[in-house]
């Protein structure tokens, strides 16, 4: 199609002679206005949900009502560490060469009263440790996972031996395999 000036116009409304394109209103809305509206909506949503508070510096204020509702942390009493006697056991080994485990642990407890109770039961604790440790194989002591498993088993055994008192933790002072 040629108009009166001899310039041909394409189907999209572009001027073939000058190479300039006209942008239709639908494309303008679709590619420019719609993304801008989506970004504005997302920003408003983030602001109203409170996710932007750390970035904007807000949210650090505590109202009096909120301060009254929050529980106050009570300082935990300092722990008492009770060392046990050194334990030396032979490990189960497949060959004729014997392997030894030398172990010294401390028990973490809460009060002085518990310490007196545990002092009376030390022979029972050492016996339960001996029974368990003599059945260990060298492979079970390898790596941090093996040592952690042994530590948990010793804690379980000590808590059974000193019941109703509970030890918080068993701490290794010395752990040598020869």
C-alpha positions in Angstrom: 0.0 0.0 0.0 1.3 3.4 -0.9 -0.1 6.6 0.4 -0.2 9.8 -1.6 3.4 10.8 -0.9 4.7 7.4 -2.1 5.7 6.1 1.3 4.7 2.5 2.1 3.4 1.7 5.5 3.7 -1.8 7.0 1.0 -3.7 8.9 2.5 -2.8 12.3 2.3 0.9 11.7 6.0 1.3 11.1 7.3 3.7 8.6 9.4 1.5 6.2 11.2 4.4 4.7 12.5 6.1 7.9 12.9 2.8 9.9 11.2 4.3 13.0 8.7 2.3 15.0 5.7 3.5 16.9 5.0 1.8 20.2 1.5 0.8 20.7 -0.3 1.5 24.0 -0.7 -2.2 24.9 3.0 -2.8 24.7 3.7 0.3 26.8 1.4 -1.0 29.5 2.7 -4.6 29.3 6.4 -3.9 29.4 6.8 -0.7 31.4 3.8 0.1 33.6 3.0 -3.5 34.7 6.5 -4.2 36.1 6.6 -0.9 37.9 3.2 -1.6 39.5 4.4 -5.1 40.5 7.5 -3.7 42.1 5.5 -1.1 44.0 3.1 -3.7 45.2 5.9 -6.0 46.4 7.5 -3.1 48.3 4.3 -2.2 50.0 3.7 -5.8 50.9 7.2 -6.2 52.4 6.8 -2.9 54.3 3.4 -3.9 55.8 4.6 -7.4 56.7 7.5 -5.9 58.7 10.2 -7.6 56.7 11.8 -4.3 55.8 12.1 -3.1 59.4 15.7 -4.4 59.9 16.8 -2.7 56.7 15.0 0.6 57.6 16.2 0.7 61.2 12.8 0.2 62.7 11.6 -2.5 65.0 14.1 -1.9 67.7 11.7 0.0 69.9 10.1 -2.0 72.7 6.9 -0.8 74.2 6.3 -1.1 77.9 3.6 -3.7 77.4 5.9 -5.9 75.3 8.6 -5.5 77.9 6.3 -6.7 80.6 5.2 -9.7 78.5 8.7 -11.0 77.7 10.1 -13.5 80.2 13.1 -12.4 82.2 16.0 -14.8 81.9 17.1 -16.2 85.2 20.8 -16.5 85.6 21.7 -20.1 85.8 23.7 -21.1 88.9 27.3 -21.8 88.2 28.1 -25.5 87.7 30.3 -27.6 89.9 32.8 -29.9 88.3 33.5 -33.1 90.1 36.6 -35.0 88.8 36.5 -38.8 88.9 39.4 -41.1 89.3 41.4 -42.1 86.3 40.2 -45.3 84.6 42.5 -47.7 82.7 40.9 -50.5 80.7 42.0 -52.9 78.0 40.0 -52.7 74.8 38.7 -55.6 72.8 41.2 -56.2 70.0 41.2 -59.0 67.4 45.0 -59.7 67.6 47.3 -60.7 70.4 48.4 -57.1 70.8 46.4 -55.5 73.6 45.2 -51.9 73.3 44.6 -49.8 76.4 42.3 -46.9 77.0 43.2 -44.3 79.7 40.3 -42.1 80.6 39.8 -39.3 83.1 36.4 -37.5 83.3 34.7 -34.8 85.3 31.0 -34.6 86.0 29.2 -31.3 85.7 26.6 -31.0 88.5 24.4 -28.2 89.9 24.7 -28.1 93.7 27.0 -29.0 96.6 24.3 -31.4 97.9 24.6 -33.3 94.7 28.4 -33.5 95.1 28.0 -35.2 98.5 25.6 -37.7 97.1 27.8 -38.5 94.1 30.9 -38.8 96.3 29.2 -41.7 98.1 28.3 -43.4 94.8 31.7 -43.1 93.0 32.4 -46.8 93.2 29.0 -47.5 91.4 29.9 -44.9 88.7 33.3 -46.3 88.1 31.9 -49.9 87.9 29.3 -48.9 85.3 32.0 -47.1 83.3 34.4 -50.1 83.5 31.7 -52.5 82.3 31.0 -50.3 79.3 34.5 -49.4 78.4 35.9 -53.0 78.5 33.5 -53.9 75.7 34.7 -51.1 73.3 36.7 -51.9 70.2 39.3 -49.6 68.9 37.2 -48.7 65.8 34.4 -47.3 68.1 36.8 -44.7 69.4 37.7 -43.3 66.0 36.6 -39.8 65.0 34.6 -37.2 66.8 31.3 -39.1 66.3 32.7 -42.1 68.2 33.9 -40.0 71.1 30.5 -38.2 71.2 28.7 -41.5 71.3 30.8 -42.7 74.2 30.3 -39.4 76.0 26.5 -39.7 75.7 26.6 -43.4 76.9 28.8 -42.4 79.9 26.3 -39.6 80.8 23.4 -42.0 80.6 25.2 -44.6 82.8 26.2 -42.0 85.4 22.7 -40.7 85.6 21.4 -44.2 86.2 24.0 -44.8 88.9 23.3 -41.6 90.8 19.5 -41.4 90.4 17.5 -39.3 91.5 20.3 -36.8 91.1 21.2 -35.9 87.5 24.5 -34.9 86.1 24.5 -32.2 83.4 27.4 -33.5 81.4 30.4 -35.7 81.3 33.6 -33.9 80.4 36.7 -35.6 79.1 39.8 -34.4 80.9 42.0 -37.1 79.3 41.4 -39.7 76.7 44.4 -41.8 75.5 44.4 -45.0 73.5 47.7 -47.0 73.4 
